Amino acid sequence: MAKAIIAGASGLIGGLLLEILLQSSEYKEVVILVRKELPITHQKLKQLVIDFDKLEDYAAEINGQAVFCCLGTTRKKTPDLSAYRKIDHDYPLLMARIALRNGIQQYHLVSALGADVGSSTFYMKLKGEVEDDITKVGLKCLHIYRPSFLTGHRTEKNRVEEKIVTILFKLIDPLLLGGLKKYRSIPAKTVAMAMYKQSLIKQEGVFIHLSDQIK
């Protein structure tokens, strides 16, 4: 049985992935890197409350079979673009370097559909940059997941815009056919389950999973 590390377990995908891993017989230990302790207890769970700006101080704890990086923020929560970049780029990249150094077999990164270093939008460009930079680290096995708009229950209140978009996607999704299927909304639990299932496969290389492929 294996040990897993999750960064971003308080988020939508990370929280669902945590539930899956704790219920799995394939993982004997799950370590989550968090800023503050989550109200969860389980015999397999270890919560490591850390300062992500001092991630290297906790490098010895980042070991095992797989690292799942579900870190991410929003402009509303993090209006400072330099702080935004730290969360979406710098921390995931440093974790990848630590994973390589510690001999971790797999690294799973949640990105976004449309990630592109040449994009004119800040978000897509940033996602493209972190994908590109982590790919260059030289990990034995790197999985990159590019989901479209995520659906699922979020713990944050007052996310009115997302509720409206979710309703719109319910109407639009059936119209997105052929090559447009990848733009359909996707349940966060589907992404989390895909990450878990891919982690059970022994393989080497870089694998990019688009939203329709994840489904």
N, C-alpha and C positions, 0 to 999 in steps of 0.2 A: 504494500500500500504506500501511497505517495503523500507528500506534503505540498500544500499550495499556499501561495502568497497572493493576497488581494489588496490592491490600492484603489480606493474609491468605493469601499463597501457601503458607504452611507448614501450612495447615489442610486438611481433607478436600476441600471443593469447590474451594478456591483452588489446591491442588496439582494437581488434575485439570484445571482450567481452564488452568493454566500449560502443562501438557503439550499440550493442544489448540492453544493459541495459538502455541506454538513450532513445531508441525507445520504450522500453517496458512500458506498462501501469501498470505493476505489481510493479514497483519501482518508488517511488516518489522522492528519492534523491540518488545520486551516489557520493561517496567521493573517490578520488584517491590520493594515497600517492606517491608523486613524488619527485625526487631530484631537478628538475627544471620544471617550468610551461610548460605545453603542449599548442600548438597553437589551442586550442579548447574552444569554449564557448557554454554553453547550460544552460537553466533555471534550470535544475535538477542537474547540475554538480557543485561540490565544489572541487577545487584543493588545496591540503594540501602539501605545499613544506616543506620537512622535511630532517633532517639529520638522516639516518637510524641507525647510531651509538648511537643516543639519542632517540630511538623509545619510550622509557618509558615516555619521556616528552610529547608525543602526545597521550598517552593511552586513555585519556578522549574522544578523537575524534573517537576512534576505537570502534564504537558501532553500533547496528542495527540488521538486520535480518541475513546477511551473509557476510563473508569475503572471497574474492577470491584472493588467493596468486599465482600470475603468475611470481614471481621473478625468475631470472636465468641469468647466464652470460656464457661466453665462455672463453677458455684458451687464445684465441687471445686477447680478450678485458681485461681479468684479469689474467695475467700470474702468479701473486703472489698467491700461493695456500691458504695462510691464508686468504687473501682478498676474494678469490673465495669461501671458506668455509663460510665466513660471509654471503655472498649474498645468497647462495644456501641452507644453513643450519641454521645459527644462527638467521637471521632476520625472516624467516618463523616460526621457533620454538618460538621465543619471541612473534610474532604476535598471535600464537595459544594460548599462555599462557594469553595474554591480552584479547583475545576473550573469553576465559573461564571465566576469572575474571569479564568481563563486561556482561556476560550472553548472548553472541551472539549464536544464534541457530545453525548456520551452518558454517563450514569451508571447503573451496574447495582448494585443493592443486594440482598444476600441477607438476607432477614428470616425469618419463620417463620409457618407456618399458625396462625391464631388470634391474630395480632398485633392488639392493640386497646388504645387509650389508656384505655378504660373498664374494662379487665380488673382483677380483684382479685388476680391473680398478678403478682409482680414481673417475671418474664421476659416475659410477653405484653404487659404494660403498657409495659415498656421498649421492646420491639420496635415497638409501636404509636406510641410517642412519637417514635422516630427516623424512622419512616416519615413521620409527620405533619410533623415539623420539616424534613426534607429536601425534602418536597413543597413547602413554603413558600419554599424557597430560590429557586425560579424557573428551574430547569434547563431547557434546551431539550428534552431527552429523558431521562426517568427511567423505568427499569425496576425494579420491585420483585418479587422472587421469594419466594413463601411456601411452601416445601416442608414436607411432613409429616416423619415420622421418617426420617432419612437412613441409608442402608445403604452399606457400602463399607469397604475396609481402612483402618484408622486406624493411625498410627504410634505413638500412645501405648499403653503397656502397662497391663495390669490394669484395663481398662474392662469389668469383668465384668457390670455392670448392663446396659450397652448390648448386650453379646453375648446376654444373656438376652432382652432386649426384641426384638432382631432375630429370634430364634427364634420368639417369640410372634407377631410380625407375619407371619411366614411362614404361620402357622396362621390368623390372623385376616383377612389381606388378601382372600382369596377370598370372605369373608362380607360384606365392605363393598361394597354395591351401590348403584346410583342416586346419590342425593345424598351418600352416605357414601364414595364412591370417593376423594374428595379426602383422606380420612384414611389411605389406604393408604400403606405405607412407599414410599420412592422412592430409587433408587440415586443417590448423589451425582454420579456421572458423567453421569446424565441431566440433572441441574440444570446442571452445567457446560457441557454441550453446548447446552442451551437458551440459556444466556447468550451463548455464542459465536454461535449462529445469529441471535439477535435483534440482536446488534451489527453484523451485516452488512446489516441493513435500515435504510434512511434514513427516519426518521419523527420526528415531534415530538409531545410530550404526556407524560402519565403513564400507565404501563401496569402493572397488577398481575396477576401470574401465579400462580394457585393451583396447588397440588400436582398435581391431576389434569390441569390444563391444561398444565403443564410437561411431563408425560409425553407 
